[in-house]
Amino acid sequence: MNTTRLIHTHRSHKTLWFGLLGTIVVIVGSILFSYAQTQKKEAEKMNPTKEVPGDAELRSQLTKDQYHVTRECGTETPFHNAYWDNHKPGIYVDIITGAPLFSSLDKFDSGTGWPSFTKPISKEHVVEKRDSSYGMERTEVRSGKSDSHLGHVFEDGPAPTGQRYCVNSAALRFIPVEKLQAEGYGQYLPLFSKPEGGGENPGSE
């Protein structure tokens, strides 16, 4: 009788441990799967080489102002946009592809009411085109990968470039320094670790 009870108890304990182990495996698997899915979504969102969505998808993803600026060469209202007065350190990326376009280190107060920069982070991500619209001769600035309208570049900027990239906030997404690593832009952190880094140009705004 005692032997039978001991065998039964042993089997119960064994079943309990297997059940507990199975539960742990399921929980850990769920956590890892959730983490992998999150990482995948972040990678897709921040991947500057990803394919540009079709027009229908862009209309659903972008706000009315973002679509008007990027796809219809619109211009947002000065002094009433997201980044004209943003003083935080970080980078500005393409609202559609996530391609890095401008840095706060090159941002300055142009007095125009739009974000202005002396230069892009990399020329390879920015395309310049002649613009003869509205009876004016200007140089339009577009994002290389998405072909989004960003704004215009003028030759009246401060040193050292003498250029003013006047850009619409609606074409950009700002990523602060503290989130660069988490969002996949860790390679740009060294820009802000230099003695003059960590903010915008001295006296610029």
C-alpha positions in Angstrom: 0.0 0.0 0.0 2.8 2.4 1.0 4.8 1.5 -2.1 1.8 2.2 -4.3 1.3 5.5 -2.6 4.9 6.5 -3.0 4.9 5.6 -6.7 1.7 7.6 -7.2 3.2 10.6 -5.4 6.4 10.3 -7.4 4.4 10.3 -10.7 2.4 13.3 -9.5 5.5 15.2 -8.7 7.0 14.2 -12.0 3.8 15.3 -13.9 3.8 18.6 -11.9 7.4 19.3 -12.9 6.8 18.5 -16.5 3.7 20.8 -16.5 5.7 23.6 -14.8 8.6 23.2 -17.3 6.1 23.3 -20.2 4.6 26.5 -18.9 8.0 28.1 -18.5 8.9 27.1 -22.1 5.6 28.6 -23.4 6.1 31.8 -21.5 9.7 32.3 -22.6 8.8 31.4 -26.2 6.0 34.0 -26.1 8.4 36.7 -24.7 11.0 35.9 -27.3 8.5 35.9 -30.2 7.0 39.2 -29.0 10.5 40.7 -28.8 11.4 39.5 -32.2 8.2 40.9 -33.7 8.9 44.3 -32.0 12.5 44.3 -33.3 11.2 43.5 -36.8 8.7 46.3 -36.8 11.4 48.8 -35.5 13.8 47.6 -38.2 11.2 48.0 -40.9 10.2 51.4 -39.6 13.8 52.7 -39.4 15.2 51.0 -42.5 16.3 53.7 -44.9 16.5 51.2 -47.7 13.0 49.9 -47.5 10.7 50.2 -50.4 8.6 53.4 -50.7 4.9 52.6 -50.1 2.4 53.1 -52.9 0.3 56.3 -53.1 -2.8 54.7 -51.4 -0.7 53.5 -48.5 1.0 56.8 -48.1 -2.4 58.6 -48.0 -3.4 56.4 -45.1 -0.1 56.6 -43.3 0.6 60.3 -43.6 -1.4 63.2 -42.2 -3.0 65.6 -44.7 -0.2 68.1 -44.3 2.6 65.5 -44.5 1.1 64.2 -47.8 0.6 67.6 -49.2 4.2 68.6 -48.5 6.0 65.4 -49.5 3.9 64.3 -52.5 2.4 67.5 -53.8 5.3 69.9 -53.2 3.3 71.9 -50.6 4.6 74.4 -48.1 3.5 74.4 -44.4 2.6 77.5 -42.5 5.8 79.2 -41.0 6.0 79.5 -37.3 3.2 76.9 -37.0 5.0 73.6 -37.6 6.6 71.0 -35.4 10.3 71.8 -35.6 10.9 75.4 -36.5 11.7 76.2 -32.9 13.0 72.8 -31.8 16.3 73.2 -29.9 16.8 69.6 -28.8 19.9 67.6 -29.9 19.2 64.8 -32.3 18.7 64.1 -36.0 15.9 64.6 -38.5 14.9 61.7 -40.7 12.7 61.2 -43.8 9.1 60.8 -42.6 8.5 58.1 -45.1 11.7 56.0 -45.3 13.5 57.0 -42.1 16.7 58.0 -44.1 18.8 60.4 -42.0 18.7 63.8 -43.5 19.7 66.6 -41.1 21.3 67.1 -37.7 20.5 69.5 -34.9 24.2 70.4 -34.9 23.7 72.1 -38.3 20.4 73.7 -37.4 20.1 77.5 -37.0 17.5 80.2 -36.5 16.9 81.7 -39.9 14.0 83.8 -38.7 11.8 82.3 -41.5 9.6 80.1 -39.3 10.8 76.8 -40.9 13.6 74.5 -39.8 16.8 75.6 -41.4 20.1 73.8 -41.7 23.6 74.7 -43.1 24.0 71.3 -44.6 22.5 67.7 -44.7 24.0 64.9 -42.7 25.0 63.3 -46.1 24.6 64.6 -49.6 23.8 61.1 -50.8 20.4 61.2 -49.1 19.4 64.6 -50.5 18.8 65.5 -54.1 18.8 69.1 -55.5 16.7 70.1 -58.5 15.9 73.3 -60.4 12.6 74.8 -59.5 11.0 77.4 -61.8 7.6 77.4 -60.2 5.7 80.6 -59.3 7.9 82.6 -61.6 11.0 82.1 -59.4 14.3 80.4 -59.9 15.0 78.2 -56.9 16.8 75.0 -56.0 14.4 72.4 -54.6 15.6 69.8 -52.1 14.1 66.3 -52.2 14.8 63.2 -50.3 16.8 60.7 -52.4 15.1 57.5 -51.6 11.4 58.5 -51.2 11.6 61.4 -53.7 9.7 63.5 -51.2 9.7 67.3 -51.4 11.6 68.7 -48.4 12.0 72.4 -49.2 14.6 74.6 -50.9 18.2 75.5 -50.4 19.4 79.1 -50.6 22.8 80.8 -50.7 22.2 83.1 -47.8 23.1 80.9 -44.9 25.7 81.3 -42.2 29.3 80.0 -42.1 30.8 77.5 -42.7 28.7 76.5 -45.8 26.9 79.8 -46.6 23.8 77.7 -47.4 20.3 77.6 -45.9 18.4 74.4 -46.3 14.9 75.6 -45.6 12.9 72.4 -44.8 9.3 71.6 -44.0 8.7 70.0 -40.6 6.0 67.8 -42.2 8.6 66.0 -44.3 10.7 65.1 -41.2 10.6 63.0 -38.1 12.9 64.1 -35.2 14.8 61.6 -33.1 16.4 62.9 -29.9 19.9 61.9 -29.0 18.8 59.6 -26.1 16.7 57.5 -28.5 19.2 57.2 -31.4 20.5 53.8 -30.2 17.1 52.3 -29.5 15.7 53.5 -32.9 18.6 52.1 -34.9 20.6 55.2 -35.4 23.4 54.5 -33.0 26.0 55.2 -35.6 25.2 58.9 -35.3 25.9 59.1 -31.6 29.6 60.0 -32.0 28.4 63.3 -33.7 27.1 64.4 -30.3 30.0 63.2 -28.2 32.4 65.8 -29.6 33.3 68.8 -27.5 31.1 71.0 -29.6 28.4 68.3 -29.8 25.3 67.7 -27.7 23.4 70.6 -29.1 23.0 73.1 -31.9 25.6 75.5 -33.2 26.7 77.9 -30.4 24.6 81.1 -30.7 22.5 79.7 -33.6 19.1 79.8 -31.8 
